[in-house]
Each structure stands twice: as structure tokens, then as C-alpha cells.
Amino acid sequence: MDPIICVVGPTASGKTALAVELAKYTGGEVVSCDSMQIYKRMDIGTAKPTAAEMQGIPHHMIDVVEPDEDFSVSRYCEMATPIVEDIRNRGKMCIIAGGTGLYVDALIKGNDFAPIPSTGCREHLEQRAAAEGIAPLVAELSAVDPDSVARSQGNPRRIIRALEVYQETGETLTAHNLRTQSIPPRFSPVWIGLDYVNRQDLYDRINLRVELMLQDGLLEEIQNLLSSGIPEKSTAMQAIGYKEFVDALQGRATIAQAVAQVQQSSRRYAKRQLTWFKRNPSIHWLKREPGQSAEEIFSQARLLAQNFDK
């Protein structure tokens, strides 16, 4: 078993605080696995840990790209894997913490992603989609990889990606995925999941977090991003807690409507996160009660951490 602990669970469940306590206990370092905390200048709306919350524990994969950059799970793994390896090679415990299930699973598995070449193939396909519409590309992909068409659910980016892989490699994306599924995982961690005994308690915590974000200056953070030239349609600005308040700032909704929408979208996201992680039978679930501190939760998690030598 590798000296790695994965702390996962829904938004607002307390993953960051527990990860810090585990890192303090084991002398380890934290690797964030959050698809939005990677962006610089997006602090409040992503619930990025503050310096005080980090308590001097080194945190990695936070503030690594600009908000106008596109990001992907493959790029995350490309950047995070050598960090995890370095922590292990230095004899430290690696605490991977985050709620982006796709990123966590891909990092642990060590996915062999289909190549992303720079030959201009993708740009050509994007130009065709803009000029002809996506339908002709769907037809082409259906002829060679109908399973990818079904998985894409009509998403143009997925259609273009699958066509790009086939045109560049001669192998369909479906065949690539099937071929790489049998590869053993790169890492073998201890998995700890955080949730609440009562689902409504989690929802109450989510609702309160949104209100506190506003108090902490979320609207000013978003306005500063827009004023700096970050497009409101950029991938980063489509995150829950940003796109809704952009609408409010642009006069398309009221602040109260945006708050309600963010709270609802966050609750739905939490449900999706739980559905994703519940599929992993290796996760040891710790159920929280309202008012429990990180130290109290840590006392439960410590028994799992003791699988490793300090």
C-alpha cells in the first residue's frame, strides 16, 4: 500500500480541514484535487483554503493556471502525478483531497490518456463545426465509433475530441479506453470519505457557505475577474457560484435569485459527488454530526491513517 490517503466527499463536508489534520499527524503534504481551485484569483467562490486554514502544511495543485485557460483531467494528471511521486520519494505522506471524482480516480489509476497532438487537426474540426454545424461530424464519428457518439450526449467538444483521436491515431477513443482499462492502478491509497449522518445537515452547511462567500467578497472577486478581461463564457467562469452571480452583476437576475440558484446547484452537485464516490467500495465513510470539529473527525480518521508508519 502506498503512503497516500485520499480524502473525498461532497462539497462543504470538511475535506480540507481533515486533510490538514491528517497531514499534521503524518508529517505529510496535501495535493488538492479540485477542478476549480486550480485557477488563480478564484479564491472565495472555490472555497480555496486560506493560509490560516493550511496551518503551514504545503498544499499543491492550487493556483496553477489562469482563469482564461482551458483545463482537463489529462492536464491535471500530467501536473499532479510528478508531485505525488516527489512527495512519496521524499518519504512523506501524500494527502490527496478534493471532490472532483473524475480527477481523483484518474490520478490514482494513472490513466493512459489518448494523445492530444498539436498538428492542427482539432482546430480544423472546430472550424468545420463552426461552418457546417456539428451534424456532419457526428455522422463521420458514427461511422467509426458509434459508442463515442452515444457517450458524448451531443456535446460538440466530445464529438470533436473523439474524431481527433481517430484521425490522429487510427484508433477509436472507445478502443483506446477499453485497451487501457485493464492497466493496474498506479497508486494504492487508503480512501476516506466524508459525509453527514443527516443529508439535510449537509445541505444546511452548503446554504450557509454560499451566504458566507457573499459576506467575504465574492461579488467583488467576480467583478475583478470580469474587469481584468476574463470572458464570462470561459470554462472557469461557468463554475457553480460564478456563472450565477455573473448573471446578477450583468442585470440578468437579482442577487437573491443568484443566491438561491447557487445553493440549489451546489446541493445537486453534492448529490452527484456522492453518487460518484459511492461506487468506490474501497472508501471508508466517516459520517459527521453538526458542530463536529475537524479534530473530532480526525480522531476517527486517525485509526485509518495508522495503516502507515509515521
C-alpha positions as CSV (number, residue, x, y, z in Angstrom):
1,M,0.0,0.0,0.0
2,D,1.4,3.4,-1.0
3,P,1.8,6.2,1.6
4,I,-1.2,8.0,0.2
5,I,-4.5,8.9,1.8
6,C,-7.4,10.1,-0.4
7,V,-9.9,12.4,1.4
8,V,-13.0,12.7,-0.7
9,G,-16.7,13.6,-0.4
10,P,-19.3,16.2,-1.3
11,T,-18.7,19.9,-1.3
12,A,-18.8,21.6,2.2
13,S,-18.2,18.2,4.0
14,G,-14.9,19.4,5.6
15,K,-12.3,17.7,3.4
16,T,-9.8,20.5,3.6
17,A,-9.8,20.7,7.4
18,L,-9.5,16.9,7.7
19,A,-6.7,16.8,5.1
20,V,-4.7,19.3,7.1
21,E,-5.2,17.4,10.4
22,L,-4.0,14.2,8.7
23,A,-1.0,15.9,7.2
24,K,-0.1,17.3,10.6
25,Y,-0.4,13.9,12.1
26,T,1.6,12.1,9.5
27,G,4.1,14.8,8.6
28,G,2.6,14.8,5.1
29,E,1.7,17.3,2.4
30,V,-1.7,18.0,0.7
31,V,-2.4,17.7,-3.1
32,S,-5.7,19.4,-4.0
33,C,-7.9,17.5,-6.4
34,D,-10.4,20.2,-7.2
35,S,-11.1,21.2,-10.8
36,M,-11.7,24.9,-9.8
37,Q,-9.1,25.5,-7.2
38,I,-6.5,25.2,-9.9
39,Y,-7.4,28.7,-11.1
40,K,-5.6,31.8,-9.8
41,R,-7.7,34.7,-8.5
42,M,-10.7,32.5,-7.9
43,D,-10.5,32.1,-4.2
44,I,-13.7,32.8,-2.4
45,G,-16.1,31.0,-4.8
46,T,-14.0,27.9,-5.0
47,A,-13.6,27.7,-1.2
48,K,-9.9,27.7,-1.6
49,P,-8.1,27.2,1.7
50,T,-6.6,30.3,3.2
51,A,-3.1,30.5,4.6
52,A,-4.5,30.2,8.1
53,E,-6.5,27.1,7.2
54,M,-3.5,25.5,5.7
55,Q,-1.7,25.8,9.0
56,G,1.7,25.8,7.4
57,I,1.1,22.5,5.6
58,P,2.4,22.5,2.0
59,H,-0.6,22.4,-0.5
60,H,-0.1,21.6,-4.1
61,M,-2.2,22.0,-7.3
62,I,-3.8,25.2,-6.1
63,D,-3.4,28.4,-8.2
64,V,-1.6,26.7,-11.1
65,V,-3.4,28.2,-14.2
66,E,-5.0,31.5,-15.2
67,P,-8.8,31.7,-15.3
68,D,-8.9,32.2,-19.1
69,E,-7.1,28.9,-19.7
70,D,-8.9,25.7,-20.5
71,F,-8.1,22.7,-18.3
72,S,-8.7,19.0,-18.5
73,V,-8.3,15.8,-16.4
74,S,-5.4,14.8,-18.6
75,R,-3.6,18.0,-17.9
76,Y,-4.3,17.7,-14.2
77,C,-2.8,14.2,-14.0
78,E,0.2,15.4,-16.1
79,M,0.9,18.1,-13.5
80,A,-0.2,16.3,-10.3
81,T,1.4,12.9,-10.8
82,P,5.1,14.0,-10.5
83,I,4.1,16.0,-7.4
84,V,2.7,12.9,-5.8
85,E,5.7,10.9,-6.8
86,D,8.1,13.6,-5.4
87,I,6.2,13.6,-2.0
88,R,6.5,9.8,-1.8
89,N,10.2,9.8,-2.8
90,R,10.9,12.3,0.0
91,G,9.4,9.8,2.5
92,K,6.4,12.0,3.1
93,M,2.7,11.1,3.4
94,C,0.7,12.4,0.4
95,I,-2.9,13.5,1.3
96,I,-5.0,13.8,-1.8
97,A,-8.0,15.9,-1.0
98,G,-10.9,17.0,-3.2
99,G,-14.3,16.5,-4.5
100,T,-13.7,16.2,-8.3
101,G,-14.2,12.5,-8.6
102,L,-13.0,12.2,-12.2
103,Y,-9.7,13.9,-11.3
104,V,-9.2,11.8,-8.2
105,D,-9.9,8.5,-9.9
106,A,-7.7,9.4,-13.0
107,L,-4.8,10.4,-10.8
108,I,-4.9,7.2,-8.7
109,K,-5.5,4.9,-11.7
110,G,-2.7,6.6,-13.7
111,N,-4.9,6.8,-16.8
112,D,-3.2,6.4,-20.1
113,F,-4.9,9.3,-21.9
114,A,-5.4,9.4,-25.6
115,P,-2.8,11.8,-27.1
116,I,-3.5,15.5,-27.5
117,P,-1.4,16.3,-30.6
118,S,-0.7,19.8,-31.9
119,T,-1.0,19.2,-35.6
120,G,-3.9,21.4,-36.2
121,C,-6.4,18.6,-36.5
122,R,-8.6,19.8,-33.7
123,E,-8.6,23.4,-35.0
124,H,-9.7,22.1,-38.4
125,L,-12.5,20.1,-36.9
126,E,-13.6,23.1,-34.8
127,Q,-13.6,25.3,-37.9
128,R,-15.7,22.7,-39.7
129,A,-18.2,22.6,-36.8
130,A,-18.5,26.4,-36.9
131,A,-19.1,26.5,-40.6
132,E,-21.1,23.3,-41.2
133,G,-22.6,22.6,-37.8
134,I,-21.9,19.6,-35.6
135,A,-24.2,17.2,-37.5
136,P,-21.7,16.3,-40.3
137,L,-19.0,15.5,-37.7
138,V,-21.5,13.4,-35.7
139,A,-22.2,11.4,-38.9
140,E,-18.5,10.8,-39.5
141,L,-17.9,9.7,-36.0
142,S,-21.0,7.4,-36.0
143,A,-19.4,5.5,-39.0
144,V,-16.3,4.6,-37.0
145,D,-17.1,5.0,-33.3
146,P,-20.9,5.0,-32.5
147,D,-20.2,4.3,-28.8
148,S,-18.4,7.6,-28.5
149,V,-21.3,9.4,-30.2
150,A,-23.6,7.8,-27.6
151,R,-21.3,8.8,-24.7
152,S,-21.0,12.4,-26.0
153,Q,-24.7,13.1,-25.4
154,G,-24.5,15.6,-28.2
155,N,-21.6,17.6,-26.6
156,P,-19.7,19.1,-29.6
157,R,-16.4,19.2,-27.7
158,R,-16.6,15.4,-27.0
159,I,-17.5,14.8,-30.7
160,I,-14.6,16.8,-31.9
161,R,-12.2,15.1,-29.4
162,A,-13.3,11.6,-30.4
163,L,-12.8,12.4,-34.1
164,E,-9.5,14.0,-33.4
165,V,-8.2,10.8,-31.7
166,Y,-9.3,8.6,-34.5
167,Q,-7.9,10.8,-37.3
168,E,-4.6,11.3,-35.5
169,T,-4.0,7.7,-34.2
170,G,-6.2,5.4,-36.3
171,E,-7.7,4.0,-33.1
172,T,-11.1,5.0,-31.9
173,L,-11.5,6.6,-28.5
174,T,-13.7,3.6,-27.4
175,A,-11.0,1.1,-28.4
176,H,-8.4,3.2,-26.5
177,N,-10.4,3.3,-23.4
178,L,-11.1,-0.5,-23.5
179,R,-7.5,-1.2,-24.0
180,T,-6.3,0.8,-21.1
181,Q,-9.0,-0.3,-18.6
182,S,-7.0,-3.4,-17.8
183,I,-3.9,-1.5,-16.7
184,P,-3.4,-1.8,-12.9
185,P,-3.8,1.4,-10.8
186,R,-0.7,3.5,-10.5
187,F,-1.3,4.1,-6.7
188,S,-2.8,2.1,-3.9
189,P,-4.1,4.6,-1.3
190,V,-6.3,4.5,1.8
191,W,-9.6,6.1,1.0
192,I,-11.5,8.2,3.5
193,G,-14.9,9.6,2.6
194,L,-16.7,12.4,4.5
195,D,-20.5,12.8,4.6
196,Y,-23.1,13.8,7.1
197,V,-25.4,11.4,9.0
198,N,-28.4,13.6,8.0
199,R,-28.4,14.8,4.4
200,Q,-30.2,18.0,5.4
201,D,-27.3,18.9,7.7
202,L,-25.0,18.9,4.7
203,Y,-27.5,21.0,2.7
204,D,-27.7,23.5,5.5
205,R,-24.0,23.8,5.6
206,I,-23.9,24.3,1.8
207,N,-26.6,27.0,2.0
208,L,-24.7,28.8,4.8
209,R,-21.4,28.6,2.9
210,V,-22.9,30.5,-0.1
211,E,-24.1,33.3,2.3
212,L,-20.6,33.5,3.9
213,M,-19.0,33.7,0.4
214,L,-21.0,36.8,-0.3
215,Q,-20.0,38.3,3.0
216,D,-16.4,37.5,2.2
217,G,-16.5,39.5,-1.0
218,L,-17.5,37.0,-3.8
219,L,-19.2,39.7,-5.9
220,E,-16.0,41.8,-5.8
221,E,-13.9,38.8,-6.7
222,I,-16.1,38.1,-9.8
223,Q,-16.2,41.7,-10.8
224,N,-12.4,41.9,-10.7
225,L,-12.1,38.8,-12.9
226,L,-14.5,40.3,-15.5
227,S,-12.8,43.7,-15.3
228,S,-9.4,42.0,-15.9
229,G,-10.7,40.6,-19.2
230,I,-11.8,37.1,-18.2
231,P,-14.7,36.2,-20.6
232,E,-17.9,35.4,-18.8
233,K,-18.3,32.4,-21.0
234,S,-14.8,31.0,-20.2
235,T,-14.7,27.5,-18.6
236,A,-13.6,28.8,-15.2
237,M,-16.5,31.3,-15.1
238,Q,-19.0,28.5,-15.7
239,A,-18.3,27.1,-12.3
240,I,-21.1,27.0,-9.7
241,G,-21.0,30.2,-7.7
242,Y,-19.6,32.2,-10.6
243,K,-21.9,32.0,-13.5
244,E,-25.0,32.7,-11.4
245,F,-23.5,35.8,-9.9
246,V,-22.2,37.0,-13.3
247,D,-25.9,37.0,-14.3
248,A,-26.7,39.1,-11.3
249,L,-23.9,41.5,-12.0
250,Q,-25.0,41.9,-15.6
251,G,-28.6,42.6,-14.6
252,R,-30.0,39.3,-15.8
253,A,-31.0,38.2,-12.3
254,T,-31.2,39.6,-8.8
255,I,-28.7,38.8,-6.1
256,A,-31.4,36.9,-4.1
257,Q,-32.2,34.8,-7.2
258,A,-28.5,34.1,-7.8
259,V,-28.0,33.1,-4.1
260,A,-30.9,30.7,-4.4
261,Q,-29.6,29.2,-7.7
262,V,-26.1,28.7,-6.3
263,Q,-27.4,27.0,-3.2
264,Q,-29.7,24.7,-5.3
265,S,-26.9,23.9,-7.9
266,S,-24.5,23.2,-5.1
267,R,-26.9,20.8,-3.4
268,R,-27.4,19.0,-6.7
269,Y,-23.7,18.9,-7.2
270,A,-23.2,17.3,-3.8
271,K,-25.6,14.6,-4.7
272,R,-23.7,13.9,-7.9
273,Q,-20.5,13.8,-6.0
274,L,-21.9,11.3,-3.5
275,T,-23.2,9.1,-6.3
276,W,-19.8,9.1,-7.9
277,F,-17.8,8.2,-4.8
278,K,-20.3,5.6,-3.5
279,R,-19.3,3.5,-6.5
280,N,-15.9,3.0,-4.9
281,P,-16.1,0.1,-2.4
282,S,-12.6,1.0,-1.0
283,I,-13.8,4.2,0.6
284,H,-14.1,4.2,4.4
285,W,-17.0,6.6,5.1
286,L,-17.0,8.8,8.2
287,K,-20.4,10.3,9.0
288,R,-20.4,13.8,10.6
289,E,-22.8,15.4,13.0
290,P,-23.5,19.2,13.0
291,G,-21.0,21.1,15.1
292,Q,-18.2,18.4,15.0
293,S,-14.8,19.9,14.7
294,A,-12.0,18.8,12.3
295,E,-10.2,17.4,15.3
296,E,-13.2,15.2,16.3
297,I,-13.5,13.9,12.8
298,F,-9.7,13.4,12.7
299,S,-9.9,11.2,15.8
300,Q,-11.9,8.7,13.7
301,A,-9.7,9.1,10.6
302,R,-6.6,8.6,12.6
303,L,-7.3,4.9,13.0
304,L,-7.3,4.6,9.3
305,A,-4.1,6.6,9.0
306,Q,-2.4,4.3,11.4
307,N,-2.1,1.8,8.5
308,F,1.0,3.7,7.7
309,D,4.2,4.3,9.7
310,K,4.5,7.9,10.8
